[in-house]
Amino acid sequence: MTVLPLSRAAVTKPGRGRIIAAVLVAFVVLAAVFRGRDTLGLVPSDTTALHRRLNDLNHWVSSNRNESPIFLYFFNEIRAFVDALTTLFQNLISQPGFGRPVPVIGWLGVVAIFALVALAFAGVRVALLLAVGFVFIGMQGLWEESMDTLALTLSAVLLALVIGIPLGIWAGLNDRASAVVTPVLDFLQTMPTFVYLAPFTLLFLIGPASATLVTLVYALPPAVRYTAHGIRSVPRSSVEASESLGSTSFQRLTGVLLPMSRRTIVLGLNQTIMAALSMATVAALIDAPGLGKTILKSLQTLDVGVSFNAGLAIVVMAILLDRLTTAISRSKTRRPSRLRLPVLAVSGVLTVFAVYLSRTYLWAAEFPTTLGATDINIGNDIARISGNAAEWVTLHFSDLTGQLKDSTTTLLIDPVQTLLVESPWWLVAALVLSLAFLLGDLRTTVISAFCVAGLIGSGLWQDSMTTLAATLIATAATMLLGVVFGVWMARSRRADLAIRPVLDALQVMPPFVYLVPFLALFAASRFTAILAAVLYAAPVAIKVVADGITAVSATTVEAATASGSSAGQIIWKVQLPMARQALVLAANQGICYVLAMIVVGGLVGAGALGYDVVAGFSQGELFGKGLTAGFAIVILGILLNRITQAAAERRRGA
């Protein structure tokens, strides 16, 4: 019998997927062998040397706030300016000011002004929508709280545009500036909302000024990114034509670049407003005025009805501002018709008259609760109906929800958490670096190594692993929902029309609002926090997947259909593989949103880093630990973000 030599083709190397599977199996085996060793545990009440140094920094700042030049002439001046700006907007539309018992512009004037702006830039339909929407908010009995939130949002957005548009223009015109600004924006967008609070309260104290500043920083990245993108998207031929006519750099900017990127910049304004409105409610933890305080109190008392009513007001306000800015971005510059100018003139006169009435008569200044003998305050009814519905669900489904929570915790959450928390730190680190190298490249591995070192140096390794376990579970559930509903929406126009408005409403719902009903149903637990995080992150993932599937070439799908492929085969073998980039983007965004909500989950029993951040606010001796926990969350976000992005780049290259 002759033995033939093996050719090179006959010797096949194991695929990358098999290597990753082998690494995971080896990790599980070694984790069982070395369980409980080198876990870097830390008792919740204990602190490390790093935490104590940060506590000393907090004490030094408190002692020298009114003596140190950097505070006297920099931070305190910024706080005073921002506080004056926010107070000005409050005095205009929400709080008594300038020696008056009511705001300068009452509810009737505010409604008229917004309707006039919508009529001038967006059309009659949007103007009517804004008028009806603001009246509805007033009928909820939340006019003053809503105007406080709007005042803080307007202050933050104004400052974000003043800073963000020039930065965006600079980044759009200069590659070096873009290379410097982009990593900073990535860092700011990776940071969960809660993490912003501690540094700003350290520098600017608790109050409206800190709330406005933290909202400003959170809302700044969209303004910069969209402006830079708009500038860079202007066709080169248009710029060259302007140069050939002898225009200066300033003339090219004001005459070509900014006008041609107007729509993109207004879209950036839209996203900036949405981000600011979202953060303005979270900032209630540092004494931000408005609806956030109402929601926070309802969370403390588990009042689902009040929380739903306030959350609905925020959703309505977000929809109104979104529709206004979106309509402005879609409008085209055209010569006004003969009828339009007289209509605007008459509307302007009526608006001035409405503002006069709101300054003169109490009924036009403070939103009325009755109309004659009729009670028009529907907020109590909304709160009562939603509260009764929540009580009915809790009463009739408590056994089911309890079993769901207990079984999920026992079969899924506990095993994953135990695997990461009770494994030696060096074993988990080796797993992370191995996956970073196999899914990405050497650069990804180096970045991951620095992230792991940061988690170890934070002294919060175990809490980080607990948060990582919850994040991985919530992200997996988010992606499952994203694929199921995203594919459904992409393949069915009716499904898209029915589901997308629900996703829009969920996206603008403040994080606190998600917690109250789940807390009533499942009590304070890790399961509650994970479930709220999934619901918070799912809308973004579903939209991204749906858009990715929709973008798949119709010709390719038709070819697969003609070859006899079933609907399932088209989805799994054609649409999902060709929408891989959208899936990676959905996972990336899902991780960011899940991490943001997992931190908020520290208020409802999630523990780990979320609890550390919350405890840092309430207990002075844990300030340093809470601040460190915030940065540990950022490190986790960067770690997961870089690995998923590197995996996408590798697949794109393949």
MIMAR-984325 format. One record per residue (C-alpha): residue in three letters; x, y, z. Coordinates in steps of 0.05 Angstrom, whole numbers, plus 5000, padded with zeros to 4 digits. Last residue first. Layout:
% residues N
ALAXYZ;...
% end
This chain:
% residues 654
ALA475858005090;GLY477358745099;ARG470158875121;ARG470558285168;ARG476858565200;GLU473859255205;ALA467558985239;ALA471658595289;ALA475759215304;GLN469359615317;THR466759085364;ILE473359045402;ARG474059805406;ASN467059915433;LEU467559365485;LEU473959655514;ILE471760385507;GLY465260235544;LEU468759855599;ILE473660425607;VAL467960925612;ILE464760485666;ALA471360485703;PHE471461245698;GLY464861285734;ALA467060785786;THR473061225801;LEU468461815814;GLY464161375859;LYS470161125898;GLY472761825907;PHE466062065932;LEU465261485980;GLU466961886043;GLY461962416022;GLN456061936019;SER450062115976;PHE453462285910;GLY458861745913;ALA453561235932;VAL450361335864;VAL456861205827;ASP458460595870;TYR451460325860;GLY452360365785;LEU459260045789;ALA456659425824;GLY449459415849;ALA443559335802;GLY438759435859;VAL434159985834;LEU438360625838;GLY444460265810;GLY440160155749;VAL442060855727;VAL448960565716;ILE445959985676;MET442260505635;ALA448560835607;LEU452060175598;VAL446059905558;TYR445960525514;CYS453360475497;ILE453059725486;GLY446959785441;GLN450460315400;ASN456159835385;ALA451559235375;ALA447359645326;LEU453659875290;VAL455959155284;LEU449158955257;ALA449259535208;GLN456059305183;ARG453458595175;ALA447658815130;MET449958375073;PRO450357765119;LEU443457925148;GLN440058025080;VAL442857435041;LYS443756785078;TRP439556885140;ILE433957325113;ILE433657025043;GLN433856325072;GLY428156475118;ALA423856765062;SER425156145019;SER430356124964;GLY427955884897;SER433356194852;ALA428456744833;THR427956954906;ALA435556994912;ALA435857414849;GLU430357864876;VAL434157964941;THR440458154903;THR436658634858;ALA433458964919;SER440359144944;VAL440759135019;ALA439259825047;THR432759595079;ILE436559085120;GLY441259625146;ASP435560115161;ALA431959575200;VAL438259385238;VAL439660105257;LYS432460225278;ILE432159595321;ALA438759755355;VAL436560455373;PRO429860235399;ALA432959655439;ALA437560065484;TYR432460325535;LEU428259685535;VAL434459265545;ALA437059725601;ALA430359685637;LEU430658925634;ILE437858925660;ALA436059395718;THR430058985738;PHE433958325733;ARG439358605778;SER434058715832;ALA429459225864;ALA422358995857;PHE419958615794;LEU413358935776;ALA413659595814;LEU421059685798;PHE419559525725;PRO414160075724;VAL418860585757;LEU425360435721;TYR423560615650;VAL421461315671;PHE428261445703;PRO431761355636;PRO427961935604;MET423361745546;VAL425962045481;GLN427961375451;LEU421661015476;ALA417161515438;ASP421161435374;LEU420960675381;VAL413360695388;PRO412861145327;ARG417260635288;ILE413060025306;ALA406460145269;LEU409160455205;ASP414859955202;ALA410159365213;ARG405659615157;ARG411659695110;SER413758975123;ARG420558695105;ALA424859225138;MET420359265199;TRP420458515209;VAL428058485200;GLY428959035252;PHE423958715299;VAL427558045302;VAL434658295293;GLY434058865343;LEU430358435394;LEU436057925393;MET441158495393;THR438058785456;ALA437958105490;ALA445358015475;THR446758725499;ALA443058615564;ILE446857975578;LEU453558285561;THR452158915602;ALA449958515663;ALA456358105661;LEU460558725650;THR457359075709;THR459058485754;MET466058465724;SER467059205739;ASP464659105810;GLN469758555818;TRP475458975789;LEU473959605828;GLY480859785853;SER481360285796;GLY488360025779;ILE485459355757;LEU480259695712;GLY485660155683;ALA490259565669;VAL484559215632;CYS483459845590;PHE490959905575;ALA491059175553;SER484959295510;ILE488459865474;VAL494459405461;THR489958845436;THR486259315389;ARG492859535360;LEU495058815351;ASP488858635311;GLY481358525318;LEU477057925333;LEU482857445348;PHE487157975382;ALA481558275424;LEU478957585440;SER485757375467;LEU486458025505;VAL479757945539;LEU480957205555;ALA487857355585;ALA484857905627;VAL479457435652;LEU484856925671;TRP489257455704;TRP483457705746;PRO482157015773;SER474956775762;GLU469756925815;VAL466857545783;LEU466857325710;LEU463956625716;THR459656815775;GLN456457375736;VAL454956925677;PRO452256375721;ASP448056845765;ILE444857235706;LEU442756635664;LEU439356045699;THR438356325769;THR436857045751;THR432556855692;SER428656355734;ASP427756835792;LYS425557425749;LEU420757025706;GLN417856675767;GLY416657335802;THR413657635739;LEU408857055733;ASP406857065807;SER406057825805;PHE401657785743;HIS394757935771;LEU396458435826;THR402358765790;VAL398358835725;TRP392459135763;GLU396959605802;ALA400259845738;ALA393559965706;ASN391160345767;GLY397360785764;SER396360915690;ILE389061105701;ARG390461535762;ALA396461895732;ILE392762045667;ASP386662275706;ASN390862725751;GLY394263015689;ILE387663175655;ASN387063865687;ILE381364155647;ASP376364185704;THR369864485677;ALA366065025716;GLY368865585673;LEU375165295643;THR379165015700;THR386464885714;PRO388865525681;PHE396065585656;GLU399166175692;ALA400466805650;ALA394266825605;TRP389366735663;LEU393567225704;TYR392667795656;THR397868305636;ARG404267955615;SER400667375581;LEU395967875547;TYR401868265519;VAL405167615494;ALA398567435459;PHE398368135427;VAL405468055402;THR403567365374;LEU397467655339;VAL401768195306;GLY406767665284;SER401167225256;VAL398667825216;ALA405567945188;LEU406667205175;VAL400167165136;PRO401967795097;LEU408667495079;ARG405966825057;LEU400667085009;ARG405567404960;SER409766784959;PRO416666764992;ARG422566614946;ARG425465944963;THR430365645011;LYS428264925020;SER425264635082;ARG427763955104;SER432164215161;ILE426564665186;ALA421664085186;THR426563665227;THR427664245276;LEU420164325289;ARG418463585289;ASP423963445339;LEU421964025384;LEU414763775386;ILE416663045394;ALA421363215452;MET415963625486;VAL410863065479;VAL415862555506;ILE417563005565;ALA410163095581;LEU409062345576;GLY414762225625;ALA411362695674;ASN404762325669;PHE408061645671;SER412061825733;VAL405862085768;GLY402061445752;VAL407760965770;ASP408561245840;LEU414260805867;THR415561315923;GLN422861435907;LEU421661355832;SER415861855836;LYS420562355869;LEU425662265813;ILE420262355760;THR417963015790;LYS425063245798;GLY426563085725;LEU420463495703;GLY423764155719;PRO429564435759;ALA436364105760;ASP438263945832;ILE444263485820;LEU440062855815;ALA435263245771;ALA440963225720;VAL437862585692;THR431963005667;ALA436263525633;MET440462965602;SER434862725557;LEU432763425536;ALA439963595521;ALA440962985478;MET434463125439;ILE436363855430;THR443363675405;GLN440363165357;ASN435863685325;LEU441364205323;GLY445663695287;LEU439963615237;VAL440264375230;ILE447664325213;THR446263795161;ARG441064225127;ARG445364835127;SER451464495095;MET450664865029;PRO449465535064;LEU455465425110;LEU460465225057;VAL458665705001;GLY457666435019;THR459566455093;LEU465565975089;ARG467766175018;GLN467266905038;PHE471466785100;SER476766425060;THR476966985009;SER473266974942;GLY477267054878;LEU472066784829;SER476366164818;GLU475966024893;SER468366014891;ALA468365534832;GLU473365094869;VAL468865064930;SER462864864888;SER466964334851;ARG469264044918;PRO462163854935;VAL460164055006;SER460463415049;ARG466463645090;ILE462664245117;GLY456463835133;HIS460563295168;ALA464063815211;THR457464135230;TYR454263455244;ARG460063245289;VAL460663885329;ALA453263975344;PRO452463225357;PRO458363235407;LEU455763825450;ALA449463525481;TYR452963165539;VAL457563765551;LEU451664255552;THR447463805597;VAL453163775647;LEU453764525643;THR446264645652;ALA445764175712;SER451964485743;ALA448965185736;PRO442064955760;GLY444864695826;ILE450064245859;LEU457164505862;PHE461164755802;LEU467764375804;LEU466063765845;THR458763765821;PHE461463755750;PRO466163175763;ALA460662755796;LEU455162865745;TYR458262655680;VAL458561925700;PHE451061885706;THR450062025632;PRO454461455608;MET461161635576;THR462061355506;GLN459361995475;LEU464462425512;PHE470261955495;ASP468361935421;LEU467862695421;VAL474862745450;PRO477462235399;THR474362655342;VAL477063335364;VAL484463215355;ALA484262855288;SER479063355264;ALA483663925282;ARG489163605243;ASP484663505183;ASN482564245182;LEU476364515148;GLY471064065178;ALA474464055246;TRP474664815248;ILE467464865225;GLY465364355277;LEU469164735332;PRO465765385310;ILE458965025310;GLY460064685377;ILE461765255423;VAL456065745407;LEU451665155390;ALA452864805456;LEU451765465494;LEU444965555461;VAL443264815471;ALA444864855546;SER440665485558;LEU434965215515;THR434864565554;LEU434964905622;ALA429165355600;LEU425364765571;THR426064365635;ASP423564965675;MET417965055624;SER415864335634;GLU415764415709;GLU411565045704;TRP406664735654;LEU405764065689;GLY398364045702;GLN397163565645;MET392864105612;GLY399164515605;ILE402663955568;PHE396563895522;VAL396864645508;PHE404164555488;GLY402363995440;VAL396364355409;ALA400564975393;LEU406464555369;LEU402164125323;LEU398564745296;ALA405265055277;VAL407664395248;ARG401664365203;VAL401965105182;GLY409165095157;ALA416264955180;PHE420265605182;ALA415366185191;LEU409565765217;ALA413965395266;VAL416966045293;LEU409866335299;ALA407265715336;PHE413165745384;ILE411766475399;ALA404266375407;VAL405065795455;VAL410066185497;GLY405566805498;LEU399566415521;TRP403666065575;GLY406266705606;ILE412167125583;VAL415467545637;PRO414166995688;VAL409267125745;PRO409567505811;ARG413668045777;GLY419868385807;PHE424268195748;GLY422467465756;PRO417066955772;GLN419066275743;SER417465915678;ILE417966305613;LEU422466925618;ASN424766855689;GLN426866135674;PHE430766365612;LEU434266895653;THR435666405710;THR439165945661;LEU443466515635;ALA445066765705;ASP446966065728;VAL451365985667;PHE454966645681;ALA455766515756;ARG458265805745;ILE463366045693;GLU465766585741;ASN466366075798;PHE470465615753;PHE475166145727;TYR477066755769;LEU475366525840;PHE476165785826;ILE482965815793;PRO484966365842;SER483865915903;GLU480266255960;ASN472766155953;ARG473165425930;ASN478965285976;SER475764846029;SER470864485984;VAL476264375931;TRP481064105984;HIS475763626011;ASN474263365941;LEU481763275928;ASP482362895993;ASN476662445972;LEU480362335906;ARG486562125946;ARG482161655987;HIS479461325925;LEU486561215898;ALA488860925965;THR483160425962;THR476260465994;ASP472059986034;SER464560036046;PRO462759585987;VAL468059066007;LEU473358985953;GLY474958345915;LEU481158285872;THR478957585847;ASP485757265856;ARG482756575871;GLY475356425878;ARG474955935821;PHE481755685797;VAL479455015769;ALA472455235747;ALA475355855713;LEU480555415679;VAL475055005647;VAL470855605627;PHE476955965598;ALA479055345558;VAL472155295528;LEU472256035510;VAL479155975477;ALA476955355438;ALA470855735412;ILE475256315391;ILE479855835355;ARG473955495321;GLY471356165297;ARG478156355270;GLY478355745227;PRO483055165241;LYS488555115190;THR487554625133;VAL492854125111;ALA490253815047;ALA491854435007;ARG499054385028;SER499353674998;LEU499853055041;PRO504652535016;LEU501451904987;VAL502351265026;THR502950664979;MET500050005000;
% end
